[in-house]
């Protein structure tokens, strides 16, 4: 575990472990390096580099106006520079996949490949509505145990048969337990950043996706996802016939990445870069 300072003076936390293919892991919107704890044991052939975005996890908070995909993409490149890496593969979960696509469009020569977890060029409004329902708001639970039980009950239909201990571990990734109850471990002002980005309008992201080719690429899709539709995945595969596609049953947004179809897709993707 270590830190580096960005060009605009923000201290960012990162983790760098293992040897082999440099794999930059970019997490979901409110998430951090822990986002990849479930899949990490299965990626022993790669050098896992995980970054906490500004305002999340163990990184410093910053002006909320810098909580944007372009700035976070720049932070990712600056981390590669800090590590002396000319190129890396990128595994992006949700927000991380948007950043990966932007890097493909703006810094293609720095990438070895792109894999995206339940995100594509079309983001479904229903999924965004769910995210805005909790983004930047304290969860209102007294303990991790209470929050995990509520999470399991709320998501049982879209994530059936996920054991309670898995949910308990996950809630510890984005929250802290205090004497005043469970609290966020990211800057609540992230909500303002997302609202302001939404007010500015959504760009056409298909050119970003198209920019990935001819690099090795993969998409992991939760079959119950409300953020990434099957039709969007089908169009991604039509545009990029070499795209590795995994549909993960009994998962919504987002798959944990240690499911069998997800692991098979990631391993096939990594094999194309060896």
Secondary structure, 3 states (H helix, E strand, C coil): CEEEECCCCCEEEEEEECCCEEEEEECCCCCCHHHHHHHHCCCCCEEEEEECCCCECCCCCCCHHHCCHHHHHHHHHHHHHHCCCCCEEEEEECHHHHHHHHHHHHCHHHEEEEEEECCCCCCCHHHHHHHHHHCCCCCCCCCHHHHHHHHHHHHCCCCCCCCHHHHHHHHHHHEEEECCEEEECECCCHHHHHHHHHHCCCCCCHHHHHCCCCCEEEEEEECCCCCCCHHHHHHHHHHCCCCEEEEECCCCCCCCCCCHHHHHHHHHHHHCCC
